[in-house]
Amino acid sequence: MTRSLSFSFRRLLGLLGLYAAFFFPSVVTAGSSAGAAPVRPIAEISAFADRVQTELAAQGAHVAIVARMGRDPSVMPDGIRYTHVAFWVYSSITNADGSTGTGYRVYNLYQTEGNRARSVLVQDSPTDFFTPAWSMDAGIIIPDKRLQKKLLATIASPSYSALHNPRYSVLSNPNSTTFQNCTEHTLDVLMASLYGTSNKARIKANITAHFEAQPVALSDAKRSLAAFASRALTTRDHGETVATATFGSIARFMQSHRLAKRVYRIDQTRVVAF
Protein backbone atom coordinates (compact mmCIF):
# COMPACT_ATOMS: atom_id res chain seq x y z
CA MET A 1 0.00 0.00 0.00
CA THR A 2 2.76 2.47 0.97
CA ARG A 3 4.68 1.60 -2.19
CA SER A 4 1.57 2.14 -4.28
CA LEU A 5 0.89 5.52 -2.71
CA SER A 6 4.53 6.52 -3.16
CA PHE A 7 4.40 5.53 -6.83
CA SER A 8 1.12 7.40 -7.33
CA PHE A 9 2.55 10.53 -5.71
CA ARG A 10 5.67 10.41 -7.88
CA ARG A 11 3.51 9.90 -10.94
CA LEU A 12 1.34 12.87 -9.94
CA LEU A 13 4.42 15.06 -9.56
CA GLY A 14 5.62 13.93 -12.96
CA LEU A 15 2.27 14.72 -14.57
CA LEU A 16 2.19 18.12 -12.91
CA GLY A 17 5.69 18.79 -14.19
CA LEU A 18 4.65 17.87 -17.74
CA TYR A 19 1.52 19.98 -17.39
CA ALA A 20 3.57 22.96 -16.25
CA ALA A 21 6.10 22.44 -19.03
CA PHE A 22 3.24 22.35 -21.55
CA PHE A 23 1.91 25.67 -20.34
CA PHE A 24 5.39 27.23 -19.95
CA PRO A 25 7.20 25.99 -23.10
CA SER A 26 9.06 29.27 -23.59
CA VAL A 27 9.93 29.77 -19.95
CA VAL A 28 11.02 26.34 -18.69
CA THR A 29 14.15 26.69 -20.85
CA ALA A 30 14.75 30.41 -20.88
CA GLY A 31 17.69 30.50 -23.28
CA SER A 32 20.09 31.82 -20.63
CA SER A 33 22.60 29.01 -20.53
CA ALA A 34 25.96 28.13 -22.04
CA GLY A 35 27.15 25.15 -24.04
CA ALA A 36 23.92 24.43 -25.91
CA ALA A 37 24.09 22.75 -29.31
CA PRO A 38 23.97 25.21 -32.20
CA VAL A 39 20.58 25.65 -33.85
CA ARG A 40 22.15 26.96 -37.07
CA PRO A 41 25.36 26.20 -39.00
CA ILE A 42 28.37 27.45 -37.03
CA ALA A 43 29.62 29.41 -40.08
CA GLU A 44 26.34 31.34 -40.13
CA ILE A 45 26.58 32.01 -36.39
CA SER A 46 30.19 33.21 -36.63
CA ALA A 47 29.36 35.48 -39.56
CA PHE A 48 26.52 37.07 -37.61
CA ALA A 49 28.68 37.46 -34.49
CA ASP A 50 31.30 39.25 -36.62
CA ARG A 51 28.56 41.45 -38.10
CA VAL A 52 27.48 42.54 -34.62
CA GLN A 53 31.10 43.15 -33.56
CA THR A 54 31.76 45.24 -36.67
CA GLU A 55 28.61 47.28 -36.05
CA LEU A 56 29.52 47.95 -32.42
CA ALA A 57 33.07 48.92 -33.34
CA ALA A 58 31.77 51.29 -36.01
CA GLN A 59 29.66 52.96 -33.32
CA GLY A 60 32.74 53.35 -31.11
CA ALA A 61 31.19 51.19 -28.39
CA HIS A 62 33.64 50.22 -25.64
CA VAL A 63 30.79 48.48 -23.84
CA ALA A 64 27.28 47.63 -24.98
CA ILE A 65 24.29 45.69 -23.71
CA VAL A 66 23.43 42.94 -26.20
CA ALA A 67 20.51 40.49 -26.18
CA ARG A 68 19.93 37.28 -28.11
CA MET A 69 16.71 35.57 -29.16
CA GLY A 70 16.74 32.12 -27.63
CA ARG A 71 13.16 31.16 -28.47
CA ASP A 72 10.59 31.72 -31.19
CA PRO A 73 9.10 35.13 -30.22
CA SER A 74 5.61 33.87 -31.07
CA VAL A 75 5.69 31.61 -28.00
CA MET A 76 7.23 34.16 -25.67
CA PRO A 77 5.15 36.12 -23.13
CA ASP A 78 3.76 39.42 -24.40
CA GLY A 79 6.35 42.19 -24.33
CA ILE A 80 9.38 39.86 -24.20
CA ARG A 81 11.45 39.30 -27.34
CA TYR A 82 14.89 38.30 -26.06
CA THR A 83 15.87 35.58 -23.59
CA HIS A 84 19.46 36.42 -22.68
CA VAL A 85 21.23 39.73 -22.02
CA ALA A 86 24.93 40.42 -21.43
CA PHE A 87 27.60 43.11 -21.52
CA TRP A 88 29.91 43.12 -24.54
CA VAL A 89 33.25 44.76 -23.68
CA TYR A 90 35.87 45.80 -26.24
CA SER A 91 39.03 44.05 -25.07
CA SER A 92 42.50 42.81 -25.88
CA ILE A 93 42.17 39.15 -26.82
CA THR A 94 44.74 36.35 -26.87
CA ASN A 95 43.92 33.71 -29.46
CA ALA A 96 44.48 29.95 -29.12
CA ASP A 97 47.65 30.18 -31.22
CA GLY A 98 49.10 32.84 -28.91
CA SER A 99 48.50 35.75 -31.24
CA THR A 100 46.79 38.85 -29.87
CA GLY A 101 44.21 41.24 -31.17
CA THR A 102 41.17 43.25 -30.18
CA GLY A 103 37.50 42.39 -30.15
CA TYR A 104 34.56 41.98 -27.83
CA ARG A 105 34.40 39.71 -24.80
CA VAL A 106 30.95 38.82 -23.51
CA TYR A 107 30.20 39.00 -19.78
CA ASN A 108 27.33 36.60 -19.04
CA LEU A 109 25.31 35.25 -16.18
CA TYR A 110 24.39 31.67 -17.16
CA GLN A 111 22.31 28.96 -15.52
CA THR A 112 24.44 26.01 -14.47
CA GLU A 113 24.09 22.74 -16.37
CA GLY A 114 23.58 20.57 -13.30
CA ASN A 115 21.13 22.83 -11.52
CA ARG A 116 19.00 25.33 -13.44
CA ALA A 117 18.13 27.11 -10.20
CA ARG A 118 21.78 28.21 -9.83
CA SER A 119 23.92 30.52 -11.96
CA VAL A 120 27.54 31.44 -12.60
CA LEU A 121 29.33 34.36 -14.23
CA VAL A 122 31.00 33.34 -17.49
CA GLN A 123 33.04 35.19 -20.10
CA ASP A 124 32.81 33.91 -23.65
CA SER A 125 33.09 35.02 -27.27
CA PRO A 126 30.46 36.62 -29.54
CA THR A 127 30.18 33.34 -31.46
CA ASP A 128 29.64 31.42 -28.20
CA PHE A 129 27.01 33.97 -27.23
CA PHE A 130 24.94 33.40 -30.39
CA THR A 131 25.48 29.63 -30.68
CA PRO A 132 22.21 28.64 -28.92
CA ALA A 133 20.15 31.44 -30.53
CA TRP A 134 16.86 30.55 -32.22
CA SER A 135 17.34 33.36 -34.73
CA MET A 136 20.19 35.63 -35.75
CA ASP A 137 18.55 38.70 -34.22
CA ALA A 138 20.22 40.87 -31.59
CA GLY A 139 18.95 43.71 -29.45
CA ILE A 140 21.59 46.36 -28.80
CA ILE A 141 21.86 49.25 -26.35
CA ILE A 142 24.90 51.48 -26.67
CA PRO A 143 25.19 53.61 -23.52
CA ASP A 144 26.32 57.21 -23.79
CA LYS A 145 30.05 57.83 -23.41
CA ARG A 146 29.83 58.95 -19.79
CA LEU A 147 27.93 55.84 -18.77
CA GLN A 148 30.25 53.59 -20.78
CA LYS A 149 33.19 54.80 -18.67
CA LYS A 150 31.29 54.10 -15.47
CA LEU A 151 30.19 50.64 -16.65
CA LEU A 152 33.72 49.68 -17.65
CA ALA A 153 34.98 50.70 -14.20
CA THR A 154 32.30 48.62 -12.46
CA ILE A 155 32.80 45.57 -14.67
CA ALA A 156 36.55 45.69 -14.01
CA SER A 157 36.04 46.00 -10.25
CA PRO A 158 35.13 43.46 -7.53
CA SER A 159 31.62 44.94 -7.56
CA TYR A 160 30.75 43.08 -10.76
CA SER A 161 31.13 39.68 -9.10
CA ALA A 162 29.84 40.90 -5.74
CA LEU A 163 26.53 41.85 -7.36
CA HIS A 164 26.01 38.30 -8.57
CA ASN A 165 23.36 36.28 -6.74
CA PRO A 166 23.68 32.58 -7.71
CA ARG A 167 20.06 31.82 -6.74
CA TYR A 168 18.50 31.83 -10.21
CA SER A 169 14.91 32.47 -11.22
CA VAL A 170 13.76 32.94 -14.82
CA LEU A 171 11.23 35.55 -13.64
CA SER A 172 13.20 37.10 -10.81
CA ASN A 173 11.81 40.26 -9.23
CA PRO A 174 14.34 43.07 -9.93
CA ASN A 175 13.23 44.95 -6.80
CA SER A 176 14.29 42.04 -4.58
CA THR A 177 17.59 40.37 -3.69
CA THR A 178 15.98 36.92 -3.30
CA PHE A 179 16.75 35.66 -6.81
CA GLN A 180 18.47 36.95 -9.94
CA ASN A 181 18.64 36.25 -13.66
CA CYS A 182 20.97 37.54 -16.39
CA THR A 183 18.93 40.65 -17.11
CA GLU A 184 18.57 41.56 -13.45
CA HIS A 185 22.33 41.23 -12.95
CA THR A 186 22.82 43.54 -15.95
CA LEU A 187 20.39 46.00 -14.36
CA ASP A 188 22.13 45.79 -10.97
CA VAL A 189 25.51 46.53 -12.59
CA LEU A 190 23.93 49.40 -14.52
CA MET A 191 22.50 50.94 -11.35
CA ALA A 192 25.75 50.40 -9.46
CA SER A 193 27.52 52.34 -12.20
CA LEU A 194 24.98 55.15 -12.30
CA TYR A 195 24.96 55.73 -8.54
CA GLY A 196 28.59 54.85 -7.79
CA THR A 197 27.73 52.18 -5.23
CA SER A 198 27.93 48.42 -4.73
CA ASN A 199 25.49 48.56 -1.80
CA LYS A 200 22.72 46.14 -2.76
CA ALA A 201 20.09 47.80 -0.59
CA ARG A 202 20.72 51.17 -2.23
CA ILE A 203 20.76 49.62 -5.70
CA LYS A 204 17.42 47.89 -5.11
CA ALA A 205 15.94 51.08 -3.65
CA ASN A 206 16.87 52.97 -6.82
CA ILE A 207 15.49 50.20 -9.04
CA THR A 208 12.21 50.27 -7.11
CA ALA A 209 12.03 54.06 -7.39
CA HIS A 210 13.05 54.55 -11.02
CA PHE A 211 12.76 51.31 -13.02
CA GLU A 212 9.54 49.85 -14.43
CA ALA A 213 9.75 46.08 -14.85
CA GLN A 214 7.97 44.17 -17.60
CA PRO A 215 4.69 42.62 -16.38
CA VAL A 216 4.26 38.90 -17.11
CA ALA A 217 0.69 37.64 -17.21
CA LEU A 218 0.46 34.42 -15.17
CA SER A 219 -2.68 33.01 -13.60
CA ASP A 220 -2.60 31.74 -10.04
CA ALA A 221 -2.86 28.20 -11.37
CA LYS A 222 0.16 28.62 -13.62
CA ARG A 223 2.19 30.18 -10.82
CA SER A 224 1.32 27.27 -8.54
CA LEU A 225 2.31 24.71 -11.17
CA ALA A 226 5.50 26.46 -12.30
CA ALA A 227 7.68 25.13 -9.49
CA PHE A 228 6.78 21.55 -10.48
CA ALA A 229 8.40 22.15 -13.88
CA SER A 230 11.57 23.67 -12.42
CA ARG A 231 12.73 25.40 -9.26
CA ALA A 232 14.03 28.09 -11.61
CA LEU A 233 10.40 29.03 -12.32
CA THR A 234 9.59 30.13 -8.79
CA THR A 235 7.71 33.41 -8.39
CA ARG A 236 7.75 33.53 -4.59
CA ASP A 237 9.76 36.77 -4.66
CA HIS A 238 6.75 38.52 -6.26
CA GLY A 239 3.51 39.79 -4.80
CA GLU A 240 0.12 39.50 -6.49
CA THR A 241 1.57 40.38 -9.88
CA VAL A 242 4.71 39.19 -11.63
CA ALA A 243 7.10 41.61 -13.33
CA THR A 244 10.71 41.07 -14.36
CA ALA A 245 13.63 42.89 -15.96
CA THR A 246 13.87 42.47 -19.74
CA PHE A 247 15.98 43.91 -22.52
CA GLY A 248 12.99 46.05 -23.51
CA SER A 249 12.40 47.42 -20.00
CA ILE A 250 16.11 48.30 -19.65
CA ALA A 251 16.00 49.99 -23.07
CA ARG A 252 12.96 52.05 -22.05
CA PHE A 253 14.60 53.05 -18.76
CA MET A 254 17.79 54.17 -20.49
CA GLN A 255 15.94 56.05 -23.22
CA SER A 256 13.65 57.84 -20.79
CA HIS A 257 16.64 59.00 -18.73
CA ARG A 258 18.76 59.85 -21.80
CA LEU A 259 21.42 57.29 -20.94
CA ALA A 260 21.58 55.58 -24.32
CA LYS A 261 23.45 56.73 -27.39
CA ARG A 262 21.47 54.27 -29.49
CA VAL A 263 18.94 51.44 -29.07
CA TYR A 264 18.27 49.15 -32.02
CA ARG A 265 17.99 45.65 -33.46
CA ILE A 266 20.27 43.95 -35.92
CA ASP A 267 19.61 40.80 -37.94
CA GLN A 268 21.38 39.22 -40.89
CA THR A 269 20.16 41.82 -43.36
CA ARG A 270 18.90 44.88 -41.48
CA VAL A 271 19.64 47.38 -38.76
CA VAL A 272 16.35 48.76 -37.41
CA ALA A 273 15.08 50.77 -34.46
CA PHE A 274 14.01 48.73 -31.44
N, C-alpha and C positions, 0 to 999 in steps of 0.2 A: 504493500500500500504506500509506504513512504517513498519507495523507489518510483512508483507510478506518479505520485504527486510531484516529486522532484523533476521527473522527465516532463510532465505536463507544464510545470512552471518554466523550465528552460525553453520548451517549445513556444510558450506564450511570449517569452522575452524575444525569442528569435522572430516570431511573427510581428511583434510590435516594432522590432528593429527594421524589418523589411517594409512594414507599413510606413514608418517614418522616412526611410530612404526613398520610398516611392513618392512621397509628398515633398521631399526636400532634395530632388536629384541634383540641383545646382549648388546646394549648400553643403551637403555631406562631404563632398570633395571640393574644397573652395578654390583650388588652383594656386595655393600659396605654399608650395613645397618644392624641394629640389630633387634632381635625379630622376624625374619622370621620363618615360620613353618619348621620343619626338613624335609629334602628330604629323609633321610634314617632313619632306626631305631635308637633311641637314644642310645641304648647299643652299636651299631656299631660305632656311632660318638664318644662316650666316650672312647671306646677302642682305636680308632685311636688317639684321643687327648692325651691319656696316652702314646701311642707309641711315639708320637712326643716329649712329655715332657721327656720321658726316654732317647730318643736319644740326646736331647739337654743337659741334665744333664750329660750324658756319655761323651759329648764333652767338659764339663766344661764351658758351655755358661752361663754367668751371664745376658747377653742380646743378643737377636738375632732378625733378621728381618725375619718374617714369612708371607707367602702369601697363600691364599686359592683360590680354583677354584670354582667360583660361577656360571659359565655357561659352557655348552658344548664347549670345545675348537674349535670344528669344525665350530661354528658360530661366533667365536670371530674374530676381525680384525687380519690381518697377523702380527705376531710378538708379540702378546699379549696372554698369557696363563692364567694368574691369574687376578682376579677382585678385590681383597682386600688385603691390606698389613698393617701390624702392628708390633709394637715392643713387644716382649715377654721378660719379666723381671723376673728373679728368685727372689722370695720374701718370706717373712714370711706371712702365710695365716691363718686367723681365720675362722674356719668352722661354719656352722649354729648352731651346738650343743655347741659352745664355745671352742672346742678343737683347738689347733694350730698345724701348721706344715709348711712345705716349699713346694714350687711349683712355677709355672709360672703364673704371671698376665699378661693380654694382654691389651696393651695401643692402643686403636682404635680411628680413626676419622670415625664417621658414619653419613650418611644422616639422617635427622630427618623424623619421620613418617608423620607428617602433611605437610611438605614442603620439597620436594626432592632437592630443590635448596639451602637448608641450612644444616649445619652440626654441630655436637657436639662432644666433646671428651668424650669417655666412656671407663672405665675399665671393663673387664669381664674375664671369665675363658676360658681355652683352649677348653672345650666342647662347651661353648657358641659361641666361635669363629668359630668352624667348623659346627655348627648346620645348617646354611643355605647352606652349600657347595653342589655343584652338584656332586662332586666326592671326595673321600678321597685321596687327592693328595695335598701335601704342598711343596711350594718352600721355601728354607731355606738359609739364609746368616748368617754365624757366623763371626762377625768382629774379627780382631786381638785383643789381650789382651789390648794393649794401647788404641785402639779406644773404646773398651767396657767400660773402665773406664771413658772416656770422655762422652760417650753416657749416662751412668748411672748418671753422674753428671748433664747433661743437662735435662734429664727426671725428675730428682728429684728437679729441680729448677723452678722458675717462668717462665723461658724462654720457657719451653715446652708448656705451655698454651698460652703464649704471641705470639708464632709463629703460632697459630691457626687462620685461616681466615674462618669465618662461611659461607662465600659466596661460595657455592659448584658448581663445574662443573665437570662432568664425565671426560671431556677431557681438564682439566685445563692446561694452559701453564706454565711450571715450571719456566720459566724465568720472569714471571710477578707476581705481587701481587694482581691482579684483582680477581681471583678465586683460589680455592684450592680443591684438593681431598685427599683421604687418603695417596696415594703414594707420592704426592707432600709434604704433611706435614711431612712424614717420611724423605724425601730428605732434607727438610728445617732443621729438627732437626739434621740430619747427618752432614750437612754443618756447622750448628751452633757449633756442637761438634768439628769438624775438625779445624775450624778457631777461636774457642774461642770467639764467638760473638753472640749476639742476635739481632744485627742490620740488619733489613730486607733488606735494600738497599745493604749492603755488601754481605749478603748471596746470594741474587739474582745475584749480579755481579759475584760471584764465580761460581754459577750454570751456568750462561751464558758462562763463560770463559772455564769451565772444564767439564761440563756434556753434554752428547749427548742424547737428548730425543728420544723416539720412534716415528717415523713418523706414522701417521694414514691416510690412503688413503680415502679421502672424496671428492666427486665431489661438485661443486658449488651448484648444485640443492639439494643435500643431506644436505649440510650445511645450506642452506636457510630454508629447511623444518624441520630441527632438533628442532628448538625452538618451533614449533607447537606441538611436542610430549611432550616436557618437558623443562622448563627453565633451568634444570640441564644439558641440551645438548648444551647450547650456546658455540660457538667458537669465540665470538667477541674479546677475548683476544689474538687471533692468527692473523698472517698475511696471506699471500697467501697460506701457507701450515700449516697443523695441526700436532703438535708433543706433546706428553705428557710423563710424568714420569711413568714408569712401573717397576714391579719387575725385569724384564730382563735388563732394562737399568740401574737400580741401581746396579745390580749384575755386569754388564760389567764395570761400572765406578769403583766399588770397586776392582775388579780383576785387571784392568789396572793400578791402583794406589797402588796395593799391600796392600789393607786395609782389605782384607777378609782372615780369617783363612781357611774357607771352604764355598763353594757354591754348593748346591745339591738339589735334589728332594727326597721326601719320600712318598710312598704310602702304601697300606696295606700289601704288600709283599716284596717291594724292597726299597733299598736306592741306587740312581743312580746320576751321575753327571748331573748338570743342563746344 
